[in-house]
Amino acid sequence: MPYNTTSELPDNVRNVLPTHAQEIFKEAFNSAYDQYAEPARRRDDTDREGVARRVAWSAVKKTYQKGSDGKWHRRQK
């Protein structure tokens, strides 16, 4: 199910990611959720939410990385 606000994100996203990363996750999730609505558009048997979740985490990891302190930090350019 798409998310309207970051406060609706799962705890494992909301409690670990900075605010900007949560926005990235939400927007990427919602976009992928729409894009992969039809099972034929998915590569494997993963359900729609699973695919959207993978896409969203991938989008976050393009801008943020988990540091040695266990927290997510913006990647250096």
ZIWOQUI-V992172 format. One record per residue. SS is DSSP state (H for helix, E for strand, - for the rest). OMEGA is omega in degrees with one decimal (999 if undefined). Layout:
# ZIWOQUI-V992172
ss:SS omega:OMEGA
ss:SS omega:OMEGA
This chain:
# ZIWOQUI-V992172
ss:- omega:178.8
ss:- omega:-179.0
ss:- omega:177.9
ss:- omega:-179.1
ss:- omega:178.7
ss:H omega:179.2
ss:H omega:178.0
ss:H omega:-178.5
ss:- omega:177.5
ss:- omega:-179.3
ss:H omega:-176.8
ss:H omega:174.0
ss:H omega:-175.4
ss:H omega:-175.2
ss:- omega:-177.3
ss:- omega:-176.0
ss:- omega:172.8
ss:- omega:-176.0
ss:H omega:-178.9
ss:H omega:178.2
ss:H omega:176.2
ss:H omega:177.7
ss:H omega:177.4
ss:H omega:-179.7
ss:H omega:-177.2
ss:H omega:-178.0
ss:H omega:179.2
ss:H omega:178.1
ss:H omega:-177.6
ss:H omega:179.4
ss:H omega:179.9
ss:H omega:178.8
ss:H omega:177.6
ss:H omega:-175.4
ss:H omega:-176.1
ss:- omega:-179.7
ss:- omega:-178.7
ss:- omega:-179.7
ss:H omega:-179.1
ss:H omega:-179.7
ss:H omega:-179.2
ss:- omega:-177.2
ss:- omega:-176.9
ss:- omega:-177.1
ss:- omega:-179.9
ss:- omega:179.6
ss:- omega:-176.2
ss:H omega:-179.7
ss:H omega:179.1
ss:H omega:177.7
ss:H omega:-179.7
ss:H omega:178.5
ss:H omega:178.8
ss:H omega:179.1
ss:H omega:-178.0
ss:H omega:178.4
ss:H omega:177.4
ss:H omega:178.5
ss:H omega:178.6
ss:H omega:-175.6
ss:H omega:175.0
ss:H omega:-176.8
ss:H omega:-176.5
ss:E omega:173.5
ss:E omega:179.5
ss:E omega:-177.5
ss:- omega:179.2
ss:- omega:177.1
ss:- omega:178.7
ss:- omega:179.7
ss:- omega:179.0
ss:E omega:-178.8
ss:E omega:177.1
ss:E omega:178.1
ss:- omega:175.6
ss:- omega:-179.2
ss:- omega:999
